[in-house]
Amino acid sequence: MVASPISLLREASRVSSILLSSLLAGLATVLGGVIVLFLGRPSDRVLAFWLGMASGVMLAVVAIDLLPAALLHGTRLSTVIGFALGVLLLAALGNRMARRQRGRRRRDSRSDSFVRMGILVALGIALHDLPEGLAIGAGFAATEELGMILALAIGLHNIPEGIGLSLPLLYGGWRPAQILLLCSLVALVTPLGTLLSLILIRLSPQAIAISLAFAAGAMVFVVADELIPTSHDSSRLLTSLGITLGFAIILTVL
C-alpha cells in the first residue's frame, strides 16, 4: 500500500523535528566552547554542581524511562544485552583514548600537548555522541516525551564536554574561530547517530528495545566513569546537590 502525500509530509516533518532536537542537543557542545571563549573557565565549584546536575538528569532518565521502555518493547534478555553493549563499548573507547592521551603527553611540548589533548577530547566526545544520538532516536521511537527528555539530558551533558574540549585548545594557542569550528563538527555527530537510529528502527522494530537499553548502559557509564569522578574532585557536596536537583527536575517534568 502506497502512502499518501499527506502522510509522507507528516513523516518528513516528524523526522525533521527529531533531527532538529538532536542537533540542538549536539550544539550544546558549542555552547560550552562559547562559555570558555567569552566568559572564561567556570570555577571548579560551579562546574562540580553543573556536572552533578547533568548526572542526576541522566540517571533519572535511565531509571525512570530508558530501562522501563526497553523492557516494554523487548525482553529482559534483550535489555541486558543492550545495556551491557552500551557499557562495554563506552568503556573500550574510554580506555583507548586514555592510553593515547598518556602516550602523547610524555612526548609533546607543553603547547603541543594541550592541542593534542583537545583533539583527543574532541574525538572522544564525537565517539560518545554517536551512541547518544542513537539514544535520542530510540527515545523518540518509543514516545515523543522520552525523546525530548533524552535530548535535554544529553544537551546538559554536552555543555561541560564543550568546556573540556575548548580549554586545552585555547591554552594550546588555537584561535576562537578554530575552536568553535571543531565544536560544531563534533556537534554534528549527534544528529548523525539519531538518523542512523531511525533507519535501524525502521528496518527492525526490535531495535527499539536494544537501542534504549544500549543508551541506558552508555549513559550510566558516562556518569559513573566521567561526570561524577570529575565533579567529586572539586566538591562532593555540590556534586550531591546537583545530582539531587537533576533527579528532581526529571521527576517534576515526568
Buried (B, 14 or more C-beta within 10 A) or exposed (E): EEEEEEEEEEEEEEBEBBBEBBBBBBBBBBBBBBBBBEEEBBEBBEBBBBBBBBBBBBBBBBBBBBBBBBBEBBEEEBBEBBBEBBBEBBBEBBEEBEEBBEEBBEEBEEEEBBBBBBBBBBBBBBBBBBBBBBBBBBBBBBEBEBBBBBBBBBBBBBBBBBBBBBBBBBBBEBEBEEBBBBBBEBBBBBBBBBBBBBEBBEEEEBBBBBBBBBBBBBBBBBBEBBBBEBBBEBBEEBBBBBBEBBBBBBEEBE
